[in-house]
Structures are given as structure tokens and as C-alpha cells.
């Protein structure tokens, strides 16, 4: 049911977001405790502010009331994905080139399943990530179909 809900909500959200020159980053439909949450993450080149989140929440809420894809009570939350936004679409990976990323893989690559470093490149089939092992820099090539999850990663350089 969760996948069907997120797909339906995505279909309803995209036209609203395109009209406002915003981008759909992700949709989550999760149960926490006894409450259900529908979380819609939006972004734009310059980021999003609270007014834009409120406007999307209002318009999407009206559309959800009209279509009614969720039969029980839930909380609708519309927000920015934050500094560590998930990378889901191929366009996200292209935009993330040169940035610090955190990647988890389905199976080990060079004995590891978690990589954090600078995304050097993405050719549509594999990612090249520059990681630091102790004090040495090393390039790791990760096949795109082996990526379980990926996000931008905040790094602190002191």
C-alpha cells in the first residue's frame, strides 16, 4: 500500500510543483507509533522557504482531499530535504558531481558497503567517488545498479 500511496502522491504533486518552479525530491508514507505521516520533500535551485512549503502543503492537501488516496487519518508534512538530501534520480547524481556524498551499496565493493567522499563523476552506469582511507586518497568505482541509497553528506573541515 505504501508504494501505491507514494506513487499517487508523486503524480498529484508534480504538476503543482512544476507550476511553482519547484522539484519533487521524495515522498515518504510511514507509520510512527500509532500515527501515519505523509512527507513530501521539495527543493529548487535556490532552496525553498517556509512560505513555499506552506503553499505546496495547501494545494497538495486540497488535491489529496479531492482524490482521497489514503482512507485513514494522517499528517501531511511538506519540507526541504535539508543539507543531506537524498539522491534518487540520475539527475540528482549528475548535480552532485564535485560534492561530498554518502553511499550504501547492496553488496560489498572492495570489501565495503558504505562509502563517503567526493563524487568525482557519474556516467549513468557507475559513480566514481574519491574517498580517504586513513591518510590516502583512493578512487572507488561503484556500479549504479549496486547503489542501495545515496545522499549528500555534510563534511566538517576544521
PyMOL commands that set and color helices and strands:
alter all, ss='L'
color gray80, all
select helices_A, chain A and resi 2-19+50-67+90-95+144-146
alter helices_A, ss='H'
color red, helices_A
select strands_A, chain A and resi 23-32+35-43+75-80+100-109+112-122+126-133+136-143+147-152
alter strands_A, ss='S'
color yellow, strands_A
deselect
rebuild
show_as cartoon
